[in-house]
Amino acid sequence: LFGFGMAAGLYKYGEDREAYQVYPYMDPYLYSHRAKSSEQQWNDTVKQLSNSAWIYIGNLQYHTPEHTVLAYFNIIGPIQQLIFGVNREDPKQKIGFAFVEYDSHRTACMAVDCLRGTELDGRQLTVQVDVGFEEGRQFGRGQSGHQKRMEKERELKQYERQLFAQKREQKQLKRKVDEVADMLQSAEFHFGSDDENEKEEQEEEEEVSENEEAVENNQNIDDAPSADVD
């Protein structure tokens, strides 16, 4: 049953079921363009999708070679064209998507039904009917020439690494503070607090003073003249 999986997907994600009624292969991404399009533009899009023999393939590994993609998608039917998405600044670098043209619209729809969500080189593929390739669509639209989605993912990963580094520094700092606190507590245990040390010093001074007074008194007694005895 062509389109049944997509209808379930639209229902699952809370999209308007009208999308499925308009065209069975209207996925949520394509349907989201309706709000951005005029009535005429939208009707043209639906018409193109209804006759297109092109599919869009997303989430490819960058290193997946041409012959692997051709062999995988040729299972469905004869492929007329395969165009890889490339970096705008470096066209030799593939950036994870491609366009495939089949011999008919029906074959393109079968490719969506059979290969959408399957894995190739460890990546789960996005496969959807496309309105048709035009020159320029093979280039990434991000600032660096990559896909915008990939650039955002890289920015998020970089931000995550920064947060991880900050947390690690905070843990190291906390560990050092705890170590210093333990050292101070250990020193206080062995040597006493400042108040206790001052008290001990004061007691020692008083004891020395008392000893000095005692010695002085004894000396005075010894130096005193003895009484004459008749």
Disulfide bonds with the S-S distance in Angstrom:
none
